[in-house]
Amino acid sequence: MNTADLGLPVDVPSTALFTDQYELTMLQAALKAGTAERRSVFEVFTRRLPDGRRYGVLAGTGRVLDAVENFRFDAGVLGYLRERDIVDEATLQWLAGYRFSGDIWGYPEGEVYFPGSPIMRVEGSFAECVLLETVILSILNHDSAIAAAASRMSSAAGGRPLIEMGARRTHELAAVAASRAAYVGGFASTSDLAAGFRYNIPTVGTSAHAFTLLHDNERDAFQAQVDSLGRDTTLLVDTYDVATAVRTAVEVAGPELGAVRIDSGDLLLVAHRVRQQLDELGATNTRIIVTSDLDEYAIASLAAAPVDAYGVGTQLVTGSGHPTCSMVYKLVARAESADLKAPLVAVAKKAAGGKTSVGGRKWAARRLDEDGVAEAEVVGTGAVPAELVDRQLLVELVKGGDVVAREPLDVVRDRHTAARAGLPLSATQLSRGEPVIPTEYVLGRSGS
């Protein structure tokens, strides 16, 4: 069953108001000026990666496609806009029939990106494209930030599974999106049932300290959990004394005990002690799971510890210090008139302070070295050089208003693993540094 098609409570009936007011006032002015129907090209990109990051991870594309499909101005939405006098009646009439009918191209979800990468290109009339700016950016900025943090944590974990458990640290709907993005970035499961239901992400969970404290003693709590969930369950062993709890856990569940979880203390030291104790008690196959405010640096510091899995919450759902990717949505080309055959003209903002843009409808390709490792992100306008034709990154996502590129989340997750593996080894270093490959521009004919 594809739960993404069910229409769950975590969804909203319309995404039309997930926007800023000036999108609608621009529309009104453009309709009055006769420029609203000019063919236009908008691109999503970031001018820089968050400080210290070597690569970005694109996540949220599938959610963008859903948002575009649900961008509808129903009677209630139109009534709100009319009551607040946000736009005039002519604009309301135009909005009543809004359906995006253009094309969207983009990097496939899970792909890595770099400064200047045109990770999404939206084409259509100015009127229909400009309205999508805020909702596209809100999704991609959030989800890509989470996926980038997840990717770094996954790399630091060195193949050990990661559990997403940050729902209580963020907005309830953001938690679902964060679980999805974490899965794209390499996490194996989530504690959030809404995310499991919505996106088929594996879910896990057993008990918290409250369950132990509920009982008269730790043995009673462990016995109740084992009786209910079986010997393969995970017992939380740091409510009181860890060594005592581990001994009690094995006495209750036997050497078949599935796992113990440690949620406090010096995790490196405690993990070594617990592993030794479990082995001495004959529970050699019992796994050790650690939680407690982990981030990629803490995970990397536990590389030599006998840890089998990590649970990560706060640092993941906040992007590990970088909760946004600073992506922007800019008009890069527009037609000279509303005539569908009118040529495109490259346009770009010229400004001080690092906010300049490169005009023109762009393509992107990744050049590889002789060993098949990425060596440059090549972004250009006009004709694509012959040697890069087979290395182009953008794929068609929406054609004539119809979504043409939905794919299972596991495909996206596997794509990211492959994309990260294709970068130079220094991409996975946690130390501060520049993007792992440079962005090169090849500028041809301006509009294209």
N, C-alpha and C positions, 0 to 999 in steps of 0.2 A: 504494500500500500504506500502510495506517495502522499505523505501527510502534508507536504507543501501545497497540495491542491485542495485541502479541506476547508480553508478559510477559518483560521483559529482565532480565539479571543486576543492573541497578541498582535493581530493585524488590525488595521483601521479601514473603514469603508472607502475613504478617499484620502489621497495624499495631497490634494490640491492646495491646502492651506499650510503645508510644510514648506513655506516660502516666505520671502521678505516682501513687505508692501511695495518697495520700489520696483519689483518685477512687474507688478500690475500697473503702476503708474507709468512706467516706461511703455508698457503695452498700449495704454490709453493714448499717450502722446504720439506713439508711432502710428497707431491707427488713424489718428486725426491728420498726421503729416503725410500719410500715404506711403510710408516706408516699412510698415509692419510686414509686408509680404515679400520683402527682398530676401532672396536666398542667402543664407548665412551659415558660417562654420564656426562653432565654438569648440574649444579644446580644454581638457582638464590636464593640469600638470602641476608640478611643484618646482619652485626655483631652487630649492635646497633641501637636503635631507635634514632631519633633526640632528642636533649637535652630537657628533660621535658615531652616528650610524653609517654603516658601509653600504647598505642597500635598502630599498624599500620593498614592501610586499603589497601587491594589489589584492584587496579583499572587499567584498560588498557588491561586486558586479551583479550577481544574481538578485540581490535585494533591490538594486537600481532598476533592473528590468521589471520587477514587480511594481515598484513605485511609479514607473512611467505608465504602465498599464492601468494603474489605479488613479492616475491624475485626471480626475473628473470633477467638474463643478456641478454638483447636484443642487436641488432646490434649497436645501438647508444652507449650503455654503453660499449660494448666490444671494439668499435672503440676508445672511450676515453681512456680505459686502455691500448690499443695497442699504441696509439699515444704518451702517456706519458711514455711508457715503464715501467709500474708499475709491471707487471708480464710477464713471458715468454709465448711463443706461445702455449706450451703444456698446461699450466694452463688456458690460454684463451679458448682452445678447451674444456677443462673440464668444465669451467664455462658456456660455451654456452649451455650445456645440463643440467644445474643445476635445480633440483627440490628436495625440501626436501622430503625425503621418510621415515623419522624416526618417532618416537613417542614423544609426549609431554604430560606430566602430570603436574598438578598444583593445587594449592588451587583454588576453584571456585571464580570467580570474586565477589567482595563485602565482602569476608571473611576477618576477622582480622588476623594479624600475629604478630610475636614477634622475637627478635633476634635469629638467627639460623634457623628459619622456612624455609624449602625448598619450597618456594612458587611456583617455577616452575622447572621442571626437563625435560631436552631435551636429547633424546637418539637417536643415529644413528652412522654413521661413523664420525670420527674426522673431516673430510673434510666438510661434510654437516652441522655439528653442530657449528663448530667454526665460520663460516661466519655469524651466526645469533646473535652473542653476542651483538654488539653495538645497533642494532635496537631494540632488546628485552629490553635491559637496558634503552635505551632512552625513550621508551614508558612507561615502568613500573615505572621508577624513577619519571618521570614527573607526570603521572596520579595518582599514589599512594600518592604523596605528596599533590596534590590538594584534593584528596578524604579524606585524613586524616584531613586536615584543615577544609573541609566541614563538616566532621563528628563531629568535636569538636564544630563548629558553630551551627550545627543542634541540638546537645545536649544542648548547652547553650541557644538556642532559646526556648526550652521547648515546642515544638509542634507548635509554630508560624511559618508560612511559610517563606522561604528564597528565594530571587531572585538573581540569578547569573547575574552580570552586569559588568564583568571585561574585556570584549573584547578589549577595547581601551587601556588597560594597559599591553598588551602582544602581541606577534607575532600573526598575523592574523590566522595562522593555529593552533598554540598552543591554541588560544582562543576557537576553536571548541572542541579540546580535553579537555580543562579545563571545559567547560560546561558539557561535558559528565561525567567527573570525579566528578564534583560537584553534579550532579544528583544522581550518585551512592552513594555519601556521605550524601545525605538527602535533598539537595536543591529541591525546588518544580518547578522552572521554570528558564528560561534564557531570557536575552534581545537579544541574538545573533541569528539572523535568520539562519545563516549557520548551527549552532548546531541544531536548531529546524528542519531544512530540512533534515539534515544528520541522526539524531538520534531520531526524533519524540519527542523531549523534548518540553513541553509546553513553548510558548513564550509570553512575555508581554512587554508593553511599551506604553507610551502616549506622553509626551512632556518634553522638557528641558527649562531652563531659556531663551534660545534664542527665543523661541516661545512667551513668555511673553514680552520680550524686543522688539520684532518685532512690536507689536501693540502700539497704542497711549496710552493706559492705560490697567491696569490689568483686568478690567471688560470686555473690548473688547476681550482680549485674552481668558478669561474663557468662554465667550459666544461663541466664534468661536469654541473652543474645544468641548463644550457641544453640540452645533449644529451639529458638525461632528461625535462625538463619543458617544453621549448620556449621560444621567444623571449619569450613573453608572461609568463614567470615573474617573480617578485620576487627581486631580488638584494640581500643584506644588505651594505651598503657601509661599515660603520664598524668593522670588525675591526682594521684598521691605520690607513691614512691615507685619509680620505674622498674627497678630490679625485682621488687616484690610483685608488681603487677605482671611482669613477664613470666615469673615462676607460676603464679596463679593461673595465668592464661593457658599455659601449656598443661597444667594439671587438669584444667576444666575441659579443654578442647583436645588434648593429646598432641602428639607430634604432627597430626594432620592439620593443625591450625593454619589457616590461609595466610594471615598477615597480622602484623602489629603496626599501629600508627603512633608516631611520636610528634607532638605538636608544640614542644617548648624545650628550652634549655640549649646547651651547646650541642647542636645536632651532630656535628662531626664526632665528638667524643662519645655522646650517648649512643649513636648508631653502632660504633665499634663495640661498645660494651654489650649492647643488646644482641648483636650478631654472635659474639662469643658465648653469651649466656644461652641463647637459643640453640646453638650447636651443641653445647654441653648437655642440654636437656633433651637432645635427640630431635629437635625440631629444625633439622637442617634445611628443609624446603620452605619453611615459613618466611615470607617476604617481609621486608621493612619498608614502610611508607612514611615519608616525612612531610610535614606541612609547617606553617609558622612564618608568615610574611616573607616568603621566598621571592627572589627575583633572579635574573640570569646570572648575576655575580655570585649570589649565595649558592645557586645550583652548581656553578662551575667549581666553587670551593669545596663541594661535596663529591667531586669526581672520584676521589680515592676512597670514599666512604662506602661501606657495604649497604648501600641504599638501592632499593629495587624500583621505586616510583616516587614521584613528587606531586604534591597538591599545591596549586598556586591560585591565589585569589586577588588581593588588592592590587599588587603590582601589575598583574596581567590586565585587568579591566581598566586600569588607568594608563595603559601604554608604557608601563615601566618608566614613568617620568616624562613621557612625550604623548599626551592624550590626543594629539592631532598631527596631521602630516603637512599642514599649511598648503594644501592643494587649492588651486584657484581655477576658475571657469572663465575663460577669456574669449571674446570674439576675435578671431584671427583672419577671417576673410568674409567679404560680403559682396553681393552683386551690385552693379551700378544702377539697377532699376528692378522693378517687380517682374520684369520679363524673365520667364524661366530659362531663356537662352542667353541672358545677359552674362557676360564674363565676370568671374570673381576677381575682386581686388583685395590684395593683402592689406590688413590693418593691424596696428599694434600701438599700445600705450607707450609714450615716451616720458619717462619720469626719472627723477633722481632717487637715490636711496635703495637701489637694487630692485625696483619694481618694474623694470622694463620687460617687454615681451618680444618674442620673435614672431612676426606676422607670417601668414601663409598657411594653407592647408598642408599638413605634414604627414609624412610616413616615418616609420622607425624600423630599424634593423639592428641586430646585435652581431658585430663582427667577432669571429673566433680566431684564435691563434692556431698554429700548426698542430697543436695537441688537442684542439677542440674546446679550449677554455675561452670564455668570454674575455675580450680585450678592449672593447669599446662599444658604447651605445651610440649609434649613428642616427641622427635626426635630420630630416631634410624636406625640401619642397621640390616640386617638379619631378623629373624622371628619376626613378630609382636606379642606381648603378647596377650593372649586370651582375657583378659579383655578390650583390646583397639581395637580389630578387628573392632567393630562396630562404633568406634569413629575416624576412619581414615579420613584425610582431603583431600588428593590428589585425583583428579578425572582425567579421561582420556580426553584430549583435542584434540589431533591429533593422529591418528592411521595409520601407514603406509603411512604417508604424507597427509592423508585426514582429514580435520577438522570434528570432531564428536560432538562438544559441544557448538555450537552457541546457544545463548538464548536471549530473549528480555531484554532490559535494565531495565524494571520495575521489572523483576525477580531478577536481580542483586541488584537493589536498596532495594527490600524487604529483600533479603538475608543479606545485611549489617545491616539493622535495627534489624533483629533477632540475628545476630552474636554479635552486640554490647550489646544487651539486655542480652545476656548470660554471660557477663563478670561481675566481682565484681563491686559493685556500685562505688568504688573509680576510676574506669576507666574513668569516666566522669569529674573527678576533673580537674580544670585548673591549679592548683598549680603544681610546679615541683615535679617530683617523678620518681621512677623506673617503669619498665614495670609492669603492673597490675598482671600478673602471671609470674612465672619463666619458663625458658626453661630447660628441663631435657633431658639428652642424655642416650640412651640405645644402646650400641654398641655391635653388634654381629659379624657374619662372615663379613669379610672386603669388599668383592666385591659385592656379591649377584646379 
